[in-house]
């Protein structure tokens, strides 16, 4: 059974709460990624009265309300992922790993004096983005080989692929900025902006998966898919 093209058949006149919950869960996961950078900026402004951009998203840990927002969103994201099942076992396993990695990012802060805690934070962050990329480039683009791919599905697949590529470029850019362009990165907050772009892109891919704003299959497409 496919990740997207296969849908649970609905009984006439009966609402399928399970499928609707999947769509809502994808929306919540996507919204968490998109809103996080903006919420951190607002939290910093509320706590310190100044619109300051930190070196990275992780550096908001010790910034009052912004730190609480960061940890809270990571925990919420982790439990959203834990609740996600998808249509195949691999979807659930990948989401469960994402939950572990999100909680790892939250529980191992960069502000710790312990060297290993500091390092583990970046390991969990890298693994978390790797899960996001895996969803975008592979899981979201899967389809049922027994059914034809709709035009909207083709458009969504292109969007997933672009989102995955952007996240890969951002992760590579973060590595280059951190190790080779430290002075430039500190001046222009390159790591923060690259992380923010990656988060927004990750969120966009999940909202696209929920078919909320873009390339939503019409009722005609769904009926046609069921008849084939």
C-alpha positions as CSV (number, residue, x, y, z in Angstrom):
1,X,0.0,0.0,0.0
2,X,1.3,3.5,-0.9
3,X,2.0,6.4,1.3
4,X,-0.3,8.9,-0.4
5,X,-2.2,7.4,-3.4
6,X,-3.8,4.7,-1.3
7,X,-6.6,5.9,0.9
8,X,-8.8,4.1,3.3
9,X,-12.2,3.6,1.7
10,X,-15.0,5.7,3.2
11,X,-18.4,4.3,4.0
12,X,-21.2,6.2,2.5
13,X,-22.4,8.9,4.8
14,X,-19.8,8.2,7.4
15,X,-17.0,10.4,8.3
16,X,-13.5,8.7,8.4
17,X,-12.0,10.2,11.5
18,X,-8.7,8.3,11.1
19,X,-7.8,9.8,7.7
20,X,-8.9,13.3,8.8
21,X,-6.7,13.0,11.9
22,X,-3.7,12.2,9.6
23,X,-4.3,15.3,7.6
24,X,-4.6,17.4,10.8
25,X,-1.5,15.8,12.3
26,X,0.5,16.7,9.1
27,X,-0.8,20.2,9.4
28,X,0.4,20.4,13.1
29,X,3.8,19.0,12.3
30,X,4.2,21.4,9.4
31,X,3.0,24.4,11.4
32,X,5.5,23.6,14.2
33,X,8.4,23.8,11.7
34,X,7.3,26.9,10.0
35,X,6.4,28.9,13.1
36,X,9.4,28.0,15.3
37,X,11.9,30.7,14.0
38,X,9.2,33.4,14.2
39,X,8.1,32.4,17.7
40,X,11.7,32.4,18.9
41,X,12.2,35.9,17.5
42,X,9.0,37.1,19.3
43,X,9.9,35.3,22.5
44,X,13.3,37.0,22.5
45,X,11.6,40.4,22.0
46,X,9.1,39.8,24.8
47,X,11.8,38.6,27.3
48,X,14.6,41.1,26.5
49,X,12.8,43.9,24.8
50,X,15.0,43.8,21.8
51,X,14.6,42.0,18.4
52,X,18.0,40.3,18.5
53,X,18.8,37.3,16.2
54,X,21.0,34.7,17.8
55,X,23.8,32.8,16.1
56,X,21.6,29.8,15.7
57,X,18.2,28.5,16.6
58,X,19.7,26.4,19.4
59,X,21.2,29.5,21.0
60,X,17.7,30.6,22.1
61,X,17.9,28.0,24.9
62,X,18.9,30.6,27.5
63,X,16.7,33.5,26.3
64,X,13.8,33.4,28.7
65,X,10.5,32.9,26.9
66,X,12.3,32.0,23.7
67,X,14.0,29.1,25.4
68,X,10.7,27.9,26.8
69,X,9.2,28.2,23.3
70,X,12.1,26.2,21.8
71,X,11.8,23.3,24.2
72,X,8.0,23.3,24.1
73,X,7.8,23.2,20.3
74,X,10.4,20.5,20.1
75,X,8.5,18.4,22.6
76,X,5.2,19.0,20.8
77,X,6.9,18.2,17.5
78,X,8.2,15.0,19.0
79,X,4.9,13.8,20.2
80,X,3.2,14.8,17.0
81,X,5.7,12.6,15.2
82,X,5.1,9.8,17.7
83,X,1.4,9.9,17.0
84,X,1.9,9.7,13.2
85,X,1.4,6.4,11.5
86,X,1.1,6.9,7.8
87,X,0.1,4.0,5.6
88,X,3.1,1.7,5.8
89,X,5.2,0.5,8.8
90,X,8.2,2.5,7.5
91,X,6.3,5.8,7.9
92,X,5.7,5.0,11.5
93,X,9.3,3.9,12.2
94,X,10.7,7.0,10.6
95,X,8.3,9.2,12.5
96,X,9.2,7.4,15.8
97,X,12.9,8.1,15.1
98,X,12.0,11.7,14.4
99,X,10.4,11.9,17.8
100,X,13.5,10.5,19.6
101,X,15.7,12.9,17.7
102,X,13.4,15.9,18.4
103,X,13.4,15.1,22.2
104,X,17.2,14.6,22.0
105,X,17.6,18.2,20.6
106,X,15.4,19.5,23.4
107,X,17.1,17.5,26.3
108,X,20.7,18.1,25.2
109,X,21.1,21.9,25.1
110,X,24.0,23.7,23.6
111,X,24.3,25.8,26.7
112,X,25.4,22.8,28.8
113,X,28.9,22.9,30.2
114,X,29.3,19.2,29.5
115,X,31.2,18.7,26.2
116,X,29.3,15.5,25.3
117,X,25.9,17.1,25.9
118,X,26.9,19.9,23.6
119,X,28.0,17.5,20.9
120,X,25.0,15.3,21.2
121,X,22.7,18.2,20.6
122,X,24.2,18.7,17.1
123,X,24.1,14.9,16.4
124,X,20.4,14.8,17.3
125,X,19.7,17.9,15.2
126,X,21.4,16.4,12.2
127,X,19.5,13.1,12.6
128,X,16.2,15.0,12.9
129,X,16.8,16.9,9.7
130,X,17.8,13.6,8.1
131,X,14.4,12.2,9.0
132,X,12.7,15.3,7.5
133,X,14.7,14.9,4.3
134,X,13.8,11.2,4.1
135,X,10.1,12.0,4.4
136,X,10.3,14.7,1.7
137,X,12.5,12.9,-0.8
138,X,11.3,9.3,-0.4
139,X,8.2,8.6,1.7
140,X,6.0,11.5,0.6
141,X,6.8,10.8,-3.1
142,X,5.7,7.2,-3.0
143,X,2.6,6.2,-4.9
144,X,0.5,3.1,-5.5
145,X,1.9,1.5,-8.7
146,X,-1.6,0.0,-9.5
147,X,-3.1,3.5,-9.9
148,X,-2.3,6.3,-12.2
149,X,-0.6,9.4,-10.8
150,X,-2.8,12.5,-10.9
151,X,-1.5,15.8,-12.1
152,X,-1.8,17.2,-8.6
153,X,0.2,14.3,-7.1
154,X,2.9,15.0,-9.7
155,X,3.0,18.6,-8.6
156,X,3.2,17.6,-5.0
157,X,6.0,15.2,-5.7
158,X,8.0,18.0,-7.3
159,X,7.4,20.1,-4.3
160,X,8.6,17.3,-1.9
161,X,11.8,16.8,-4.0
162,X,12.6,20.6,-4.0
163,X,11.9,20.8,-0.3
164,X,14.3,17.9,0.4
165,X,17.0,19.4,-1.8
166,X,16.7,22.7,-0.1
167,X,17.1,21.1,3.3
168,X,20.2,19.2,2.1
169,X,21.7,22.5,0.8
170,X,20.9,24.2,4.1
171,X,22.5,21.5,6.2
172,X,25.6,21.6,4.0
173,X,25.6,25.4,4.3
174,X,25.4,25.2,8.1
175,X,28.4,22.9,8.2
176,X,30.4,25.3,5.9
177,X,29.3,28.4,7.9
178,X,30.2,26.8,11.2
179,X,33.6,25.5,10.3
180,X,34.9,27.6,7.5
181,X,33.1,30.9,7.7
182,X,32.8,31.5,11.4
183,X,33.4,35.2,11.4
184,X,31.1,35.8,8.5
185,X,28.5,33.6,10.0
186,X,28.6,35.4,13.4
187,X,28.2,38.8,11.6
188,X,25.3,37.8,9.4
189,X,23.7,35.0,11.5
190,X,24.1,32.6,8.6
191,X,23.5,29.5,10.7
192,X,20.2,30.9,12.1
193,X,18.9,31.8,8.6
194,X,19.9,28.5,7.1
195,X,18.2,26.6,10.0
196,X,15.2,28.8,9.6
197,X,14.9,28.1,5.9
198,X,15.3,24.4,6.5
199,X,12.6,24.5,9.2
200,X,10.2,26.4,7.0
201,X,10.9,24.1,4.0
202,X,10.3,21.1,6.2
203,X,7.0,22.6,7.4
204,X,5.9,23.4,3.9
205,X,6.5,19.8,2.7
206,X,4.2,18.5,5.5
207,X,1.5,21.0,4.8
208,X,1.7,20.1,1.2
209,X,1.3,16.5,2.2
210,X,-1.9,17.5,4.1
211,X,-3.2,19.0,0.8
212,X,-4.2,22.1,2.7
213,X,-3.2,24.9,0.4
214,X,-1.6,23.5,-2.7
215,X,-2.2,20.8,-5.3
216,X,-5.2,19.2,-3.6
217,X,-6.7,16.3,-5.4
218,X,-10.3,17.0,-6.5
219,X,-13.2,14.7,-5.7
220,X,-13.1,13.6,-9.3
221,X,-9.4,12.6,-9.0
222,X,-10.2,10.5,-5.9
223,X,-13.1,8.8,-7.5
224,X,-11.1,8.0,-10.6
225,X,-8.3,6.6,-8.5
226,X,-10.8,4.3,-6.7
227,X,-12.2,3.0,-9.9
228,X,-8.9,2.1,-11.5
